[in-house]
Amino acid sequence: MKSMLNAALILAVSGTAALTVTLPASAQVGVSFRAADVAVAYQDGYWDNHHTWHAWQHDSDWKAFRDQHPEHYRDYNHDRDDHHDH
């Protein structure tokens, strides 16, 4: 009986380890910003609703924001924007 419990425990632990190893990369990556907090976005970062500047942490962040929220995105760096519409 004791050896059966040990075998069950080993199988449970090894099954959990296998699940941990096989997680897709997308499940391990978090979003580094909330789109609702972005007032105006640029290629090099964004102004939030409290007028604080944030640089993008990943190129994929600004590209995703650009594609999903074109009305709040300017396709150039923020220092080119003379009229500062943020």
N, C-alpha and C positions, 0 to 999 in steps of 0.2 A: 504494500500500500504506500509506504514511504517513497519507494522508487517511482511509483506512478505520479505522486505529487511533485517530485523533483523533475520528472520528465515534463509534466504539464507546465511547471514554472519556467523551465528552459525554453519550451516552445513559445510561451507567452512573451518572454523577454526577447527572444530572437525575432518573433513576429513584429513586435513594437519597433525594434531596431531597424528592421527591413522597411517598415512604413516611414520611419524618420528619414532614411537615406533616399527613398524614392519620391519625396515631395517635389513637385515641379518648382523650378526657379521662380516663377511668377508668384507662388504662394509665400516665398521667403522675402520678397521685396515689398517695402511699404511705400505709401505715397508720402512725399515730403512736404506737401502743401495742400490746403483745402481751397478748391476753386471758388467757393463762396466768399473767401477772405480776400480775393484778388480784386483790386479796384481797376488797375490798368497794368497790362503785362507787356513786356518787351522781350527781345531775344536774350538780353543779358540779365533779366530779373523782373521783378514786379513790385509795385506799390500796393500795400494792403489797405484795408478800409480805415486804418488808424494812421495812415500816411507814414508808414515805416517801410524802408526799402529792404528787399530780400533778393539775393542772387539765387538763380536756379541751382539746385544741387546736382541735377542730371540734365543732359540735353533732352532726354525723353520727356521731362516734365514740361518744358516750354513747348515742345512739339505737340504734345497731347493737349495742352491748354489752347494752343493756337487752333488746332483742329476742332475742338469742342466749344470754344468760346471766342469766335473771331470778332465779335462786337466789342470785346475788351482787350484785343491784342493789337499791338503795333509791330510791324515786321522790320524793326531796326532797334539799335541799342538806345537806351533811355537818354543818354547824354546828347543825342541828336535832336531831341524834342524841345524846341525853343519855347513853345507855349505851355509846356507842362500841364497837360490835360488830366492830371490825376487828382 
